[in-house]
Amino acid sequence: MTHSMALSWSSPTFLVRERLLELLPMTTGYVVLLQAPAGFGKSVLAGQLAARLGWRTLWASSLLGDPKDQVARALGLPSEAPWAPLIETLAQEPTLLVLEDLRGDEALSPLLRTLPALVLLASREALGYPELPKLRAEGRLIQLGALELAFTPEEAKALFAGRDDWEKAYRMTGGWPLPLYLSAFTQEPPDASALLRGLRDSLSPPAFREGLLMSVLLYLPEGIATEATHELFQKGLVRKTPEGFQLHDLLKRMAQQSLIQEVRAVVRTEQTRLPPGLRAEALWQAGLHQELLTLLEEPRTLEIPPERLVAWRGLLEKGGARARLRLGEALLQSGDRSGFALLESLTDAEEAGLALTALGHLAYYYAEPMLGKDLERARGYLKRGLELLPRVSPELAGRFLNDAARIFFEGGEPKEAERLLAKALELLPPGSPFRLAPLNNLSLLRFELYGDLLQRVRTLEEIIPSLTGPLQSNRPGSLRDLGRLYLLLGERQRAETYFEEAVHTPGNPLASLEAEMYLAYLQENPEALERLVSRAGLWESPYLVERGRAFLALLQKDPGWVEGLEGFFAGLARAELGKDLSALPPYPTNREERLHWHVVRYRISRNIQDLEALLHLIPHQARRVLPGLLRLEELPPDRPELAQAYPLREVLASGWQAAVRLRAQEIPPLRAQVLGRFSLQGPLGKVALEGRRREVLALLLLGLSRSEVAFELWPDLDEESARNNLSVWLNRLRKSLEPWGVPTYLQNDRLVRVESDLEQLEAALEVGAAPRVLELYHEPLMPGVYLNALEERRHELRAKVRGLFLQQSEPHYLRRLLELDPLDEEAFSRLVELHLLRGEEARALELQRAWQRRLRKELGRTQRSPS
């Protein structure tokens, strides 16, 4: 089960069981128990209940594995999730949860104790769950058995649509729904041979063959369904579940018992439609064991679960070399050491590729601690494998070296492991899916060996897009790791983006939960963190509980959050909050954790040696990680060079002049907008200037010299007094423009590194760029400032703009002049002339009438006596 989907039936032949539906609850918090043999319509009734409710419906079957695992996947959670988060998610919206084919040994107690949904249990046998008697006593259990599920005579008669053979069929079946329905559908007496004969006559030949194929399949994926599949579905012989289409169990047994030769013939002709796993299962169920062995001998990757290969052990042990190779690896994957003997028998195979694959598996699993870790034997298989490399394809050689690198990793020889992984990547073709494993392994290894943080980031960004399908469960963790690495690099916004994506990416809810904790911590949201810690408790994850509580302790400056907790992050929080070096946890082996360990030690001690040790961990990118680990004010005052990786805005705002001087060339220009408004934008945001400071800046923007500015502002003072006044106001202006205290925009009493729209306008006027002038020019220039020099520049600009626009042959330039001066007669005449030249007499006449109205209005205004 991979997603939520209600069971769906669409055959009109199925009666809506109103009699039974009226007995069932229509709210959560109840259990419906359907207990009857196959063919009594348990699934049909469940589907009709789902249709009646219209809720989210989740369907799981014990035939497909642990029902809890299926429900977890349907909810977007990993199959290994405990019941607690499943129950929490189920309770978020009304849900019908259908669990069928139960045996009674499933671990359903947490579900049955809490009942976050309406739970329907379907079984052919009595169920001994201890919660059921209590639910029955509380009136929260509704149980229907074969007696209730059997058709009544009235229902049978309705099913046969008035045909008079209903009564005979009812007597023969005793109201058993499935054969009764089949008899009604096929118009044959209800016995196996007659029913099959009736079905053959009632279905198209392709649909009947499709039914025979489905008799040996647990399900047929919807993606490979055909018109024949849908014919079976429309006629009610197949149900649609989240996994795909399923033939009814009774029909499966009838086909396999009575028509096995036809079933085998259909499997032989149709097997190529099926994905390898289902194809192998079909061959097994049809008894076509030799054909199954032939499939398993094909030299290609077959996605067959290890547990199925182990289940076929008796057959595969009799098969060829490749079948035994697959079995040997499956046994070792399952923790069964008997797989070693199978693989060892294949190491001398004539086919070099097969022998090398066996040697690679042996090298890898003999280095596995859970299987005993025998590195000496593993090295022996490595040596033999290396001798075969020249005889195999580059892809097989690369896969072998990736497996063999495990020996050196487990043996404490990381550089040799690195060499093998690098060689594996050289050999594996660019498009090979097998590149992901050595890429990831190598980047982790290089980070641990050399502190190469950036290559680790690049590798994760490279492989994450490929983490889909069967690799989807790795995606949230990789996104979380990438967010954590960007946090180390001080790129908080990018880190939060990856954390957000991890939170909303299905596949690994624990990784998503940790990413959500990081977000809550970064956003200083203790309420959200407390909820997340509670959720981690539901997941029974001590690591995440510790991580979240350590975040809370740091956020709220309260060591009580980590009281009694053991773990690396709890220890760091205790040491930092208590400023106690003795509370530090043991020195970690993980490089990323060592970075955090040294940060806390430096914060407590302020010992430069601790800072140097931290920088040594990321030798070539040390300064890049400082913004993610230490606040700017925590850096030693005599080490301004360490501030070079911090955001420039933060450095400027700090006023650390030595650090600012080192970054002076990075400071962006001051941006002034003075056409139609007066606005200044500096690197720290908007710069507010009023009064005399604004006047001084305005004159400097006009390009006036110091003497000219002084005379313009204080014409009645002697030159020395005026210059002294100007010095005072220049200092005040400098403090507004350069609050970081390092000369940047005011140097030698002139403005430098300033970009203004006035400067851009004058450049456009210089080259006669009319469209650019039209875009830039707005009046007045520097509003709110009233000075003679400025008034002269305003008139000068207006004249230049007017002269340029009058030369243009497009009406919109002249209309702009009339917006600036509605009584500009020359602009008006030129505009009328342009419209006449274009043959737009009506438009010209309309303009003339508007002009006359405007003149009369203006003349009347000038003649009106003042009141």
N, C-alpha and C positions, 0 to 999 in steps of 0.2 A: 504494500500500500504506500503510494508516494504522495498522494494529495487527497483532499476532501472531495467526496462525490456521493450523492445519494444513489442508492441502488435504483435502477430504472427498469420498469416493464412497460411495454406499449401494446401488448396483444389485446384486442377487444374480447378475446375468448375468456380471459381471466375475469372472473366476477369480482367486483369490489365486495369484500367481506364485511358488509355493514354490521352484521350480527356480531362479529368479533371486534371490529374497530370500536364499537360502542362500549366494549368492556375495558378498553385500554386507556391509560391516563394521557392527558394532553399537556403535561407540565413536567419539568425536571424534578429530580429527587425521588424517582420511582424506578423499580426494576420490573421488566416484563420478562417472564421465563417461558419460552416455548420449548417443550420437551416432547419429541415424537420421532418416529423413524423417518428415513429419507422419503421424500415425495409427499409430505403432508403440508406443503405450502408455507413453511416457516419463513423462507426468504420472500415469498410473494407477499405475505402479510406484513413483514417488515417494510417492504418497498411501498405498500399501500399506506402504511402509517407515516412513512417519510413524506409521501406526496400530500397526505392530509395535513401534516404539521407545517410543511414549508420551511423547516429549519435547516441549519447546517447538519448534514448527516455524514457520519464516519462509519466505515464498514471494515471489519477485520475478520479473518478466519484462521482458526488454529491449523488448518491444512497448509497455510502459507507461512507458518512460523509463530513466534510469540506474539499474541495479540497486542501486548503493550508496545512492542517494537513497531508494529504496523501503525498503531494510533499515534505514536510519537512522530513517525515520518509524515503522517497525514497532517499533523499540526506544524510541520516545518521544524521539528526538533530531531536530534540524533536518536537512533534506536536505543542507545545505551542510557538515555535519560531516565532517572527514577520517576516514580509515579507522581511525586509532589509537584514538579513543574507542569506535568501533563494535566493534573487536576486543576491547577491554577489557570491554565490556558483554556481548558474545557469550560470553566465557569464564566469565561468572559462573554459568551453569547449562547443563546439557547441551542442545544445540540442533542441530536438523537445518535446514540452510540450503539451500533449493532455488532455484537460479537457472536459469531456462529461457529458451528462444528466444534464446540467446546467438549473437553474430555473430563473436566473437573479438577485437573491438577495445575491449572494455570494460576499464576500469582495475581489474583484480582482483589485481594483484601483491601488495599488502600482505596481503590475505586469504589468498592461496595460499601465501605464505611462512610465515605463522604458524598457519593452520588452527585457530582457536579453537573450531570447530564441526565436525560432519560435513557436508561441503559436497557437494551434488549439482549437477552442471552438466549441463544438457540443451540440445542443439543439433541442428539439421538439417545442419550443415556442420562440417568439421574446424576445430578450435580451435587457435590458435597461441600460447597463453600460454606464455612461456618457462619457467615453473615446472613444467609438466606432465612433461617428460622427466625432470627430477630426481626428482619424486615417483614416477614409474614405476620408476626405478632403485632407489629406497628401499623399494619395495613398498607405497607409500601411495596408489597410484592404481589403482582398479578401473574398467576401461573395458568397456562393453557397446555393441555396435553393432546394426545391423538384423538381422544373422544371429542374434545371441543373443536379441534382443527378439521376433523372429517366433515365432508359435505353432508348437509341435510338433504332429504328427498327434494325439498323445494329448491335448494341450490342446484342439485343435480339436474332437475328438470329445466331450470333456467339455463344451465350450462349447455344442454343439448338443444336449446332454442326450439323447444316444442316437438322435437322428433320423438316418436313413440318407443325408440329403443333405449331410452334413458333408464327405464326401470330395470331392464335386464342388466345393463352395465352397472347400475348402482348396487344390485344384489351381488354381482360377481366381485366388486371391489370393496364393498362395505363402506363406501364413501371415501375411500383412499384418494386424495385429490389428484395426484399425478397420473396414475393409470386411467382414472376416470376422465380427466381432461384429455389425455391422449386418445382415448376411445372416442370422445366427442369430436376431437379434431380429425382423426383418421377414419371415423365411421367403421371401425373394426372392433371386434370383441377385445377386452382388456387382458391379453396374455402376451408374453414377451415376443414370441415369433409373430403373432398377429399385429402387435403394435409396431414392430420394426417394419413389417410388410406395409402396414398402413402409412407409416412415415415415409417410406420410399415412394409410395404412390402419391402422397400429398405434397411432397417437396420437389423442387426442381432438382435434376441430377447434380448440378454443382453444389446446391445447398446440402444434399444428403452426404456428398463426399466431404464437404466442409465439417459436417457433424462428426463423421468418422475420424477426421484428423483431430478435431477438438476433444475426442474421447480419450486421447493420450496426452493432453496438455492440461496443466493446472489452469492456464489462461492463455488467450490469444491477444497479444498487444493490439490496441486500437489502431496503431499506425500501419499494421499489415492486414487489417480486416478488409474483406472484399464484399461485393454485392451479395454473395452467398452467405457470408456471416450475418449481414444485416437482415437477410430473409429469415434466418433462424431466429434472430432477435425479435423481429416484428411478429413472428408467430409464437413467441413465448417460450421457445425451446432453449434459449440462451439468455443469461442475465448479464448485465453490464456492471462491472465493479471498477474500483479505481485502478486495479492492475490491468484490466482488459475484459474481454468477453469470456464467460465460463459456461460450458455445457452442464446441464444438471447431472448430479452424481449418478442417479438411477439410469439415465440414458448412457452415461459412460460405461457403467458395468454391463448393461445389456449389449452394447456394441462390442466390448472387449470379449465377452463370453460367447456371443453368438455369431459375430461377424469379424473375428480376429484376422482372417486372411484378407478380407477387404480392407480392414484397417491398415494392415501392413503395406498393402499395395498403394493406398493413398499416401501413407507416410513416405514411401519411397519416391513418389512422384512430386509431392508437395514440400519436402523437407528443405529445399533450397530457399523457400520463402521465410524460413524461421531464422532468428538470430542464433548463433552457435549454442548458447546455453539451452534454449528451448528445443533446438534441433536435437541435441544430445539427449535431453529428457524424453522427447518423443520416441526416439529410437530405443531407449531403455524400456519405456512403458509398453511399446509395441512388441518387445521381445526380439528386436532386430539387433542383437548384440554384436554380431560381426560387423554390421554397418556402423555401429557406434565405435567399435575399435578402429575401423577405417577412418572415421572422422577424426578420432583422437591421434591418429598417426600423421595427420596433415601438418606440415612444417610451418604453422602460423599460430598467432596468438588467438586463443579461444577463451572468451570470458565465461568460464564455468566456475561456480563457487567451489572452493576447496572441499566443503562438506559433502557436496554431491559426488565429487571424485572419490572421496574416502568411502562413501556409501557403496560405490561400485567396485570396491577394492578387489573382491573375488574375481571379477571379470578382468579388470585392468592388469592384475598380476599375470594373467595368461596372455596378455596382448603383446604388441611389439614394443620396441625400445622407447618410442616417443610416448606411448600410453603409460609405460612404467615411469618415464621421466615426469610426466604430469602428476602421477600418483605420488611419487616420492616427494616432490615439492609440496603437494597438498598435505601430506602427512606431517612434514616438518612445520608447515604453516599452522597446523593444528596442534603442535607441540608433541607429536608422536615421533620418537627417535627411530622407530623402525624404518622411517623414510631414508635414513642414512644408508642402510644396506641396499635398498633398491637403487639409489643413485650411484653407489660405489660400483654396482655391477655394470653400469653404463659408461664408466670412464674410459674403457678401452674400445668403445664402439668404433666401427669403421668410419662412420660419418663424423667428420671432425667437429662440425657445428653442434651435433648432439652431445658428443663427448665433452666439448668445452662448456656447454650449458650445464651439464651435470656437475662438472668440476667447479663451476662458478657457484652453483647452489651449495655444494659441499663446503667450499671455502667460506661462504657467507654464514651458513647455519652452524658450522663448527666454531665460528667466532661469536655466536649468539650466547650471552650469559644464561638465558633461560633454558638453554639446551645443554648446559654444562661447560661451554667455552673451552675448547681444546685448540689453542692457537698453534701448537706444533703440527697437529694434523692439518689444520687449515692452511698453513704455509706449504705443506707438502702438496696439497691440491693446487695451490697457487702456482707453484713451480711447474707442475705438469701442465697446467693451463697455459702458462706463458709460452711453452714450447709449441702449442697448437695455434697460437695467434696468427702466424703467417698463412695458415691454411683455411681461414674463415673470413667471412665478410666483415667490413669495418664495423657494421652495426653490432654483430655478435661479439666482436672483440671489445667494443666499447662497453657493452652491457656486462661482460665478464669483469673488466677492470673496475667498473663501478661497484660490483658485488665484492670484489677482492679488496677494495679499499677499506672495507669494514675490519679486516684483520689488523691493519696498522692503526686504525682509529682505536680499536679495543686494546691494542698492544702498547699504546702510549707512544706511537711514532707518527704524529700528525703530519710531519713534512712528507713522509713517504706516502701517506694517505692522500695528501694534496697532489703529489706527483701523479699517482694513478688516476685520480679524478680528472686532472687536467688532460691527461692522455686520453681518457675515456671521451671527453668532450671533443678532442681533436678527431677521434675516429667516428663518433656518432654523426650521421648526416644531419644537416640543418633542420629538416622537417620531421625528424624522428621524435615520436612522443616520449621515447626513453631518455631524452636529454634533460627532462625536468628534474629527475632524481639527482644526477651528478651536478647539475647547475646549483640546485639548492644546497646539496651537501658541501660543495666546494665553497660557496659564499659563506656559509656558516663557519667552515673550517678556517678560511682566511681571516674572517673577523676575529676568531679566537686566537689565531696565530699572530696576526700582524696588526689587529685593530683597524683593519680597512673597512671603515663604516660605509663609505660611499659606494664601494662595489657591492656591499650587502644590500643597500637600497636599490641600486640598479638591477640587481638580480631579482629581487622581489617584484619590482615593477615589470620586469620582463616576463616572469612566470605567472603572475596573477591572472592575466587574461586567459591563460590556458587551463585554469583550475575550474573546469566545468564538468558536467556529467559525473562520472565516478570519482572525480577529484574535487567535486564541489565542497566536500566537508573540510578541505584544507584552505578554502578561500577566506573565511572569516578570520582565522588565526593569522594568515599571511597579511591581511589588511590591518589587523591589530598590531602586528609586529612592525609594519611599515609606518603606522602612525606613531608608534613608540620611538622609532629611529628618527623620524622627522622632529619629534619633540626633543630628542637629544641634540639635534642640529639647530634648535631654537626656532624652527619654522612652525610655529604654533598653528597657524591657520591651515596649513597643509596637513598637519597632524590631526587636527579636528575633522578635516574632510575625510581622511581615511578611517578614523574612529567611527564617524557617522555611517560610512558605508559598511563597516564591519557590523555595526549594530543592526542594520537592516538587511544583511545578507544571510540567508538560511544555510544550514549545514553544520554549524558548531556553536550552539547557544552559549556554551561556557566562554568561548573566545569573544562572542558578541557581548556577553555580560561584562567581561573585563574591559572591553572597549567603552562600554557605557559608563563604567566606573571612572575611567580616565576623563571622559567628557564631563561628568558631574564634578569631579575634582577641579578640572581646569576652569569650569564655569562657576566654581565656588558655591555649589548647591548641596548643602549638607542634608536637606530633607530627601533629595533624590538619592543621595549616597546611602542613607539609612534604609530606604526601600530596597536598594540593590543588594545591600548586605543581607537583608532578610531573604531575598530571592536566592542568594548564594547558599544560605542555610537550607532552603528547600532542595537545592541541587546537591546537598551533602558534599560541598566542596570546601574543605578547610583552607586551601590556598586562597580562594577568592574571598572567603570571609575575612581572613587575615589581611589581604590586600585592601579590601574596602574599609576595614576598621583602621588600618594604618593611614589611609587617605583621610578619614574622618578625624583621627587624632591630630594630623598636621593642619587640617583645615580649621579645626576649632581650638587648636592649641591645648588639647586636653589628653594627656597620656592615659587617662582612664579607659579610653577606647581600646587600648592594646594590653590592658592589664590581664595577666594570665595567659597571654598568647605567646606561643613559640613560633619562630620563623624569622626570616631575614628582614622583611620589611617592618614587622612589628619591632624588632630590635633596633633598626635604624630610627624609627619614630621615637622610641623611648630615649635613645641617646641624644637625638637632636633636641627634643623638647626639654630634656633634663640637663642638656649641655654637659653630658657625662660620658667621657671617653671609655670608661670601663663598661658601659652598657652596650657598646658596639657589638654586633654579632661577630662570629668568627669570619676571618677573611675569606671571601668566596672565591671559587675557581672560575665562575662565569665572568667574562670580561665586562659585560654591561652592568652586572651587579657590583663589580669592583669599582666602576666609575662612581656609582652612587655611594659606596662605602667611603671612598676618599673624599667625596663632596661633604658628607656629614662630618667626617673627621676634621676637614679644613674649617668648616663653619664653627666647630667647637674650639679648635686650637688656634686658628688663624696662623698656623705654621706654614711658611712658604714651601717647606719640603713636602707637605701633604698636597699642595697645589701642583708642584712639579711632578709628583707621582701620578696624579690624575692626568696631567698633560702627557706623560710618558705612555699612558695606556692607548692613546690615539695619536701615535707619533707624527703622522703627516697631516692630520686633520684636527689637531688638538684644539686650536682656537675656534674651530667650527662648532664644537660641542659645548663650549663654555656658556653660551646664552641659554641653553636648555638645562644647565645644571646649577649655575650661580647667578644671582642678581648682580647687576652692574656695580652697585655700591659695595658688593662683597669683594670685589677685586682689590688687590693691593694698590694703594695710591701711587706708588713708584713704578707701576707696571702698566702705563697707558696703552702699550702695544696690544695688551690682551683684550682691549675693548674693540678691536677692529672688526670682530665678527658680530657685534651687537647691532641692533637696528640703529641707523644713524639718528633717527628722531629721538630715541632713548638717550643716546650719547649727548646730543645737543641739549636736551632738557635737563641732563644731570649737571651741567655747568662745569664738567671736568675739563678744564681748558687744555691740559696736556693731551688728552685723548682727542679733543676736538681738532687741535692743530694737526694731528696725524691723519685726520679724516677731512681736512679742509677742502680738498679737491672734489670730494663727493657731495658737498653741500649744493643743493640745486639753486638755480637763480631765483631771485625775488620776482614775483609776477605781479605787475601792476595793470589794472584796468581803469582807464581814466576817461574813456569816451562814453558819455552818457551816464557814467557812475564813477565813483572813486572807491576802489577796492584793492587791497593788498593781500597777497597770499605768500606766506613764508613756509619753510620746512616744518614749523611747529603749528601751522594753521593760519587762520586769518589774523592779520595785524591791524589793530584798531588805532587810528591816529586822529586826534582832534586838535583844533586851535592852531597854535603857532607851529607845532611839529608837522601838521599837515601842510601848512603853507611853505615851510622850509623844503619838505619833500617835493611839493608841486614845482617849486622853482628849480630844484635840482633836476627833476625829470624833464624840464624844459631845456636843460643844458646850460643854465646860467653858471657863471664862475662864482667863487666865494665872495668877491667884492661886489659883483652884481646882485647877488642874493642879499647881502647886508644892506646895500643902498635901497633896494626895493622894499625891504621890510622896515628899515629905520632911516628914512630919508632926512629926518630933522636932526639926526645925531652926527657928530663928527665921525670920521672914518674909523678911528681906533675904537671908539665906544661901540659903533655898529658891529665891528668885527668881534669884539669881546662878547657882545650879546649873541652873535651868531655861534660862537664857540660853545656857549652854554647850551643853546638849543640843539646844536649838532650832537653834543654828548647825550642829551635827552633822547634825541631821535635814534642814536646808535643803540641805546638800551632797549628801545622798542623793536628795532629791526634785528639786533644781534644779542638776544638775552643770554647767549652762551659765553659772551665776553671775549670773543676772538674776532678782530676786524674781518668782515666778510663782504658787506655791501657798501660800506662807507670807508673809502680809503683816500687819503690826501684831500679830504673835503669834497670828494666827488663820488657819484654813484657808479658802482661797477657791478657786473653780473646781475643786471636787472633786465627783465624782458617786459615790454609794455605794448599795449595795443596802439599807443600813439606812435611809437617807433615803427611798428609794422605799417601803420597808415601812411606815415611819411615816406617809407620805402616804396609802397605801392603807388603813391602819387608821383614819386620820382620817375618811375618807369611807365606811368600812364596805364596801370592795371585797373581799369574801371570796375570789373566785377568784384575784385578784392576790396577796392575802396567802398563800393556800395555795401559790402558785407560789414566792414569795420566802422564806417563813419556814423557816429551818433552824437547828438548834442544834449547838453553842453559839455565842453571839455572841462574836466575836473570840477564837477558840480560842488557847490558849497564853499568854494575858495574864490575870494574877490580881491584880485590884485591887478594893477595896470598891465604888467608884463603878460599876465595870463589872458587879459582881455584882448590884447594885441594879437596874441597867438590864435585866439578863437576866430577873430576876423580874418586873419591870414589863412587859416585852414579852410574856413567857409568859402573864401574866394577861390582857392585852389580846387576845391571839390566842385564848385559851381562851374569853373572854367572847363574842367574835364568832362563833366556830365553834359554840358551844352554841346560838346563835340560828338556825342554818341548818337547813333541812329536807331536806338531802341527806346520805345516810349517809357519803359519803367525808370530809366535814369531821370527823365524830365519830370515824371510824376513824383519821384523822390525830392526833387528841388522844390516842387510846389507844396509838398508836405512840410518842408523846412520854411518856405516863405510863400504863402498862398497868393501873394500879389506880385510874384516875380513875372512881369509881363513878357520878358524875353523867353523864359522857359515855357510860358503858356503858348506863345506864338509858335515856337519851335515844335511843341507837341501837336498843335492843331495842324501844322504843315506836314508833319510825319503821317498823321492819320489820312490826310487828303492824298498824299503821295501813294498810300496803300489802297486808295479807293474806299476808305471808310468814312464816307460823307456824313452818315447819320451819327457816327461817334464824334466827329469833329463838331457837328452842329450841337450835339448834347453838351460838349465841353464849353462851347461859346455861351450857351444859355446859363450854365452853371457859373461861368466866369462873371457874367453880367449880374447874376443874383448876388454873388460874393461882393462885387464892387458896390452895388447899391447898399448892401448891408454895412460894408466898411465905411462908406460915405455918410450913411445915416448915423453911424456910431460917432464919427468925427464931428458932425454938426450938432449933436445932442448937447444941451447945456448941462453943466455940472449941477448936481443937486445940492 
